Amino acid sequence: MNGSRKKKIGKAIGIITLDILVGLLCVGIFYAVEYVIPNKESNKTYTADATTVADESNESQSTDWGEKFASHFTDTVIQTENSYSSPNLSITLEERAVTINGSEVNYYIADIYVADITSFQTALAQDTYGTGYKDTIENMAEENNAILATNGDYYSYSKQGIVIRNGVVYRSTVTDADICVLYYDGTMKIFSGSNFDVEQAVADGAYQAWTFGPSLLAEDGGALSEFDVSRRLQSKNPRTAIGYYEPGHYCLVTVDGREEDSAGMTLADMSELFEELGCNVAYNLDGGKSSVMTYEGEVVNNPVNGGRQSSDSIIIKEVKES
């Protein structure tokens, strides 16, 4: 009787173990196919419309911004360890240290002026859109001749949301997250994902679109104290965010965190920072280990554990001869 019972128990344990192993195998295969093994995805439609907008808008705006921000540009390329200027671009990089609620925080801000919106680009890891394609920000910067680069929204981490890169719509699925759109005319706007119309955005000249967030400023440019995201995402972390002053003038901010000498920032801290900077729009991008900023191919901040590879980056580069 006891022997028979032991055999039944052993058989049951064997079946359960086999089920667990099969389940783990299935999960492993799914993860590999969806996130590890590169899986190229084709882009959506609307590209022609976006390109048309680009052709119509860039010629006039290039001249306007060149004149409007003339004091920031130079006749020839002038480059230092923390600045770059040319007839088309102006980048000033600054490292700052502040104390927030008794904690030290280091962050890096790149103040950016462009004479042509196409100097503000995005890059895809391995120059391919899809899941499983990842690379370091340094490599993406080098391969695209970027002067300045940061991580983007790590689009491949999710299958939801809007992905528009350099005028091409790669993904347009429903999302609850805030969406940030940079248009060919240089303006930047943030939309609620549930109310976003990708066709209208493209018709209006959408050039880049990121899905992460949240928005960091109120409509009047004032700081926010409440955000419709989990508390974990609101806590102190390394962060990357983009700020908008006016067409042709932007900033990128990277915050170090999870280190003894830099605790990171909360979303509320970031909101206050962008209000102090005078931005009209600000948007939170991927953070944590992803937060990396490079200048002339060198990492300027201190990423957690050396940082991690990502699916995409934001790059600032020359698009005309200087």
Phi and psi in degrees as a GROMACS rama.xvg file:
@    title "Ramachandran Plot"
@    xaxis  label "Phi"
@    yaxis  label "Psi"
@TYPE xy
-65.4309  -39.7397  ASN-2
-63.2446  -42.0963  GLY-3
-63.5433  -41.1542  SER-4
-65.1673  -40.5795  ARG-5
-62.961  -38.9028  LYS-6
-63.9022  -41.4453  LYS-7
-64.1824  -42.6409  LYS-8
-64.0711  -42.716  ILE-9
-62.0925  -41.2899  GLY-10
-64.4394  -42.2138  LYS-11
-63.2981  -43.323  ALA-12
-62.098  -39.976  ILE-13
-62.5624  -42.4956  GLY-14
-65.2659  -44.7201  ILE-15
-61.976  -43.6621  ILE-16
-61.9341  -42.6625  THR-17
-62.8219  -42.1985  LEU-18
-61.3601  -41.9187  ASP-19
-63.648  -44.5473  ILE-20
-63.4151  -41.3673  LEU-21
-63.4978  -42.3832  VAL-22
-61.8872  -44.5593  GLY-23
-63.927  -37.8373  LEU-24
-62.8703  -43.8388  LEU-25
-62.8354  -44.15  CYS-26
-61.9379  -42.7833  VAL-27
-61.7617  -43.4842  GLY-28
-63.8307  -43.542  ILE-29
-60.8004  -46.0811  PHE-30
-62.9765  -42.1589  TYR-31
-64.0087  -44.544  ALA-32
-67.4675  -40.3962  VAL-33
-83.9011  -32.381  GLU-34
-128.063  -20.3517  TYR-35
-103.926  -54.8401  VAL-36
-73.4411  122.503  ILE-37
-54.5137  134.514  PRO-38
-135.928  97.3842  ASN-39
-66.8449  134.929  LYS-40
-119.283  140.052  GLU-41
-77.3561  150.785  SER-42
-77.1958  161.672  ASN-43
-81.9555  -160.822  LYS-44
-91.9051  -161.956  THR-45
79.8139  -7.09357  TYR-46
-57.8216  -41.864  THR-47
-60.7758  -42.1244  ALA-48
-61.3007  -43.9739  ASP-49
-63.5349  -40.6896  ALA-50
-64.5258  -39.0673  THR-51
-60.6047  -44.7044  THR-52
-60.6288  -41.264  VAL-53
-61.1762  -45.3129  ALA-54
-63.1796  -37.2918  ASP-55
-75.8073  -31.979  GLU-56
-95.271  -33.0582  SER-57
-66.3759  -37.1234  ASN-58
-60.998  -47.9622  GLU-59
-73.5085  -39.8645  SER-60
-71.1366  -32.6365  GLN-61
-57.9829  -44.6439  SER-62
-67.9263  -43.3756  THR-63
-61.1833  -47.652  ASP-64
-69.1415  -35.6067  TRP-65
-60.7425  -38.1517  GLY-66
-78.5375  -42.237  GLU-67
-63.3707  -40.1636  LYS-68
-106.633  27.1702  PHE-69
-54.8172  -32.8093  ALA-70
-68.4627  -16.079  SER-71
-95.2762  -16.3066  HIS-72
-98.3735  161.819  PHE-73
-130.261  155.573  THR-74
-65.3899  -30.7204  ASP-75
-128.091  169.64  THR-76
-72.6117  124.622  VAL-77
-123.55  119.6  ILE-78
-129.813  136.506  GLN-79
-128.032  -175.045  THR-80
-68.6498  -15.192  GLU-81
-138.686  19.9935  ASN-82
-155.373  156.114  SER-83
-147.565  133.002  TYR-84
-143.772  149.319  SER-85
-157.252  -177.54  SER-86
-63.6486  -14.1513  PRO-87
-118.466  -19.2774  ASN-88
-138.726  152.366  LEU-89
-144.504  122.39  SER-90
-130.563  125.096  ILE-91
-121.42  120.836  THR-92
-106.522  131.46  LEU-93
-136.575  134.7  GLU-94
-98.9291  132.912  GLU-95
-129.364  150.16  ARG-96
-126.804  129.686  ALA-97
-133.789  163.954  VAL-98
-114.343  122.197  THR-99
-121.449  116.288  ILE-100
50.7164  42.19  ASN-101
84.5229  -2.83639  GLY-102
-109.234  137.528  SER-103
-77.4484  139.484  GLU-104
-138.179  131.329  VAL-105
-108.352  136.705  ASN-106
-145.611  163.341  TYR-107
-127.976  129.275  TYR-108
-123.127  129.694  ILE-109
-109.167  114.822  ALA-110
-90.5007  124.68  ASP-111
-127.403  128.554  ILE-112
-120.213  136.582  TYR-113
-127.035  143.376  VAL-114
-88.1474  -15.2049  ALA-115
-143.622  129.794  ASP-116
-61.1464  -25.3575  ILE-117
-74.2739  -2.38679  THR-118
-74.1971  -17.9923  SER-119
-98.9942  98.8716  PHE-120
-122.287  173.574  GLN-121
-124.823  153.932  THR-122
-129.122  145.047  ALA-123
-102.651  141.472  LEU-124
-58.2269  133.203  ALA-125
56.9532  21.2364  GLN-126
55.0879  33.1626  ASP-127
-139.985  136.834  THR-128
-90.0645  132.753  TYR-129
153.958  175.264  GLY-130
-83.157  146.411  THR-131
89.1163  -8.70065  GLY-132
-91.4013  114.48  TYR-133
-138.649  154.304  LYS-134
-161.406  167.414  ASP-135
-76.4204  156.594  THR-136
-64.2055  -36.5646  ILE-137
-58.8604  -44.9777  GLU-138
-67.7011  -41.6599  ASN-139
-63.5228  -37.9986  MET-140
-64.1764  -46.0728  ALA-141
-64.5384  -44.1617  GLU-142
-67.9663  -20.0433  GLU-143
-112.047  13.4662  ASN-144
55.038  40.3349  ASN-145
-79.7165  141.53  ALA-146
-84.2759  -43.7696  ILE-147
-128.246  145.017  LEU-148
-151.18  148.202  ALA-149
-138.114  169.946  THR-150
-68.5845  158.012  ASN-151
-101.579  -130.174  GLY-152
-104.283  4.5865  ASP-153
51.5816  58.6221  TYR-154
-54.2927  -34.0089  TYR-155
-75.4178  -6.82624  SER-156
-68.3378  -21.8101  TYR-157
-135.016  158.403  SER-158
-102.16  6.33941  LYS-159
-107.407  155.984  GLN-160
104.357  179.772  GLY-161
-100.444  132.65  ILE-162
-127.608  107.997  VAL-163
-122.958  124.953  ILE-164
-130.635  118.697  ARG-165
51.2992  40.8408  ASN-166
88.5818  -1.08142  GLY-167
-106.918  128.75  VAL-168
-87.4445  111.686  VAL-169
-96.0035  -29.8225  TYR-170
-150.627  141.261  ARG-171
-146.847  67.3945  SER-172
-108.461  158.792  THR-173
-64.6373  141.362  VAL-174
-148.588  154.094  THR-175
-92.3719  -10.4621  ASP-176
-76.5316  156.629  ALA-177
-67.3775  146.449  ASP-178
-119.413  131.257  ILE-179
-106.092  129.556  CYS-180
-122.478  128.394  VAL-181
-105.435  126.423  LEU-182
-98.3597  162.154  TYR-183
-61.7532  -24.6935  TYR-184
-82.4338  3.75084  ASP-185
93.0822  -10.2685  GLY-186
-77.0541  156.693  THR-187
-131.694  134.351  MET-188
-137.3  154.373  LYS-189
-120.033  135.518  ILE-190
-123.855  152.716  PHE-191
-72.6016  132.191  SER-192
-57.3626  -36.8181  GLY-193
-68.8697  -18.199  SER-194
-111.618  12.2085  ASN-195
-85.0789  134.723  PHE-196
-116.407  102.768  ASP-197
-64.7215  -36.9109  VAL-198
-64.4702  -39.992  GLU-199
-67.3974  -38.8085  GLN-200
-61.8101  -44.2697  ALA-201
-65.967  -41.0352  VAL-202
-60.9647  -30.8147  ALA-203
-84.2397  -4.40814  ASP-204
99.9841  36.2449  GLY-205
-63.3224  130.024  ALA-206
-109.076  -44.3392  TYR-207
-134.396  148.743  GLN-208
-148.855  132.656  ALA-209
-120.361  146.125  TRP-210
-120.904  101.459  THR-211
-158.214  -90.9207  PHE-212
82.4539  -170.341  GLY-213
-88.1001  178.396  PRO-214
-61.5138  141.91  SER-215
-105.424  -6.28808  LEU-216
-133.21  153.456  LEU-217
-74.4942  172.329  ALA-218
-61.5908  -27.2851  GLU-219
-90.2803  7.3757  ASP-220
85.6932  3.769  GLY-221
-80.8066  158.073  GLY-222
-69.8617  150.77  ALA-223
-108.156  151.343  LEU-224
-115.809  -12.5843  SER-225
-127.668  141.334  GLU-226
-137.205  140.484  PHE-227
-86.9728  59.1057  ASP-228
-139.53  169.677  VAL-229
-64.2895  156.498  SER-230
-61.3237  -34.2005  ARG-231
-60.2835  -40.705  ARG-232
-73.3141  -20.8967  LEU-233
-85.6566  -15.0738  GLN-234
-73.505  175.354  SER-235
-62.7075  127.959  LYS-236
-154.818  160.326  ASN-237
-62.8347  142.698  PRO-238
-144.121  154.891  ARG-239
-130.926  137.386  THR-240
-149.943  160.003  ALA-241
-118.446  140.78  ILE-242
-122.94  150.683  GLY-243
-128.54  126.565  TYR-244
-98.0445  -53.7611  TYR-245
-164.848  168.024  GLU-246
-53.7119  125.031  PRO-247
93.9044  -8.05624  GLY-248
-130.493  118.766  HIS-249
-139.741  173.679  TYR-250
-146.396  152.945  CYS-251
-123.169  133.951  LEU-252
-125.025  132.944  VAL-253
-125.681  128.957  THR-254
-112.844  129.563  VAL-255
-80.2174  147.453  ASP-256
-158.464  175.224  GLY-257
60.61  26.7764  ARG-258
-126.466  158.919  GLU-259
-61.4201  -37.2028  GLU-260
-94.0293  1.31008  ASP-261
-156.363  112.284  SER-262
-82.5084  -14.406  ALA-263
92.4094  177.999  GLY-264
-125.983  149.078  MET-265
-80.5424  169.674  THR-266
-62.7729  -37.0459  LEU-267
-64.4532  -38.8274  ALA-268
-61.4012  -44.5778  ASP-269
-63.3378  -40.2877  MET-270
-60.8223  -45.1174  SER-271
-64.4612  -37.8148  GLU-272
-61.503  -47.1095  LEU-273
-69.9704  -29.0227  PHE-274
-65.2103  -44.1506  GLU-275
-62.7042  -35.2614  GLU-276
-70.598  -18.4185  LEU-277
87.4413  18.0629  GLY-278
-72.1095  150.633  CYS-279
-92.7506  -26.7105  ASN-280
-138.176  141.063  VAL-281
-147.001  144.979  ALA-282
-141.983  130.568  TYR-283
-79.8429  129.555  ASN-284
-104.894  -171.953  LEU-285
-59.9797  148.416  ASP-286
-135.709  -147.618  GLY-287
63.0398  -135.156  GLY-288
-65.2047  -18.741  LYS-289
-73.9037  -20.0862  SER-290
-68.6486  103.383  SER-291
-139.51  136.116  VAL-292
-126.801  134.63  MET-293
-122.464  149.571  THR-294
-133.117  122.633  TYR-295
50.6591  42.4973  GLU-296
83.2469  -5.82374  GLY-297
-105.895  136.457  GLU-298
-70.3831  126.638  VAL-299
-99.7291  -21.7497  VAL-300
-99.6167  -169.735  ASN-301
-120.498  82.3903  ASN-302
-62.9445  148.332  PRO-303
-61.8981  125.854  VAL-304
52.0441  33.0643  ASN-305
83.8629  1.52095  GLY-306
84.406  -177.651  GLY-307
-143.417  162.082  ARG-308
-71.3413  155.428  GLN-309
-137.656  170.434  SER-310
-87.4584  -14.1093  SER-311
-161.592  164.586  ASP-312
-147.392  163.795  SER-313
-104.126  130.987  ILE-314
-129.584  143.801  ILE-315
-115.349  125.285  ILE-316
-148.72  165.64  LYS-317
-77.3199  137.502  GLU-318
-122.123  -2.32884  VAL-319
-131.927  159.546  LYS-320
-68.2224  134.93  GLU-321
